[in-house]
């Protein structure tokens, strides 16, 4: 089962900031928070990830709460091309002899409106 | 190549036939994953390869499904005696080892069983 919960859908006006929340209340200390998005009929695209500190790259910003139980992905100036399903995932470090897999939940369907 | 390459991009097969799907990961990526996505559904984990370790096959839905990874690079997912419920997009991803690295997904193979 996915270790994250996200709203099923959100809307945002073009040019405005899109703030996508994610709850991961059972996250462990060595688990990273990853965000991916999937535009219709394409493979998932990596956006950003973080462990404890807030992160920013050319696509988005990631704000992680101090207790790490939730995070928010921010698209600062949403465009129509940002319409996609956004997935929030926790990823654990590999331990010796262990295995890992990203478990995708249902994500948030973001619709950017003109 | 620059990205994860999957072939074929589309495959239509008759029920009961065997199919092979190929994934060519990014050079230097030791981890390789197979997922599938049925129409309108989320991503379902199938199998994970990490270096020379035994693969994690926990997501394979039945013994008709198998996968191998030769020389730690190219992977082939084989579905024997295909059924209509096998129709889906099969996605491959690769990654460097470690939770601080993101996955890069291929564009997928759309399998249709008629």
Interface residues (C-beta under 8 A of the other chain):
Chain A: X30 X31 X32 X34 X36 X41 X42 X43 X44 X45 X46 X49 X51 X87 X91 X92 X93 X94 X97 X99 X100 X101 X102 X103 X104 X105 X106 X107
Chain B: X4 X33 X35 X42 X43 X45 X48 X50 X53 X56 X58 X59 X89 X91 X93 X97 X98 X99 X100 X102 X103 X104 X105 X106 X107 X108
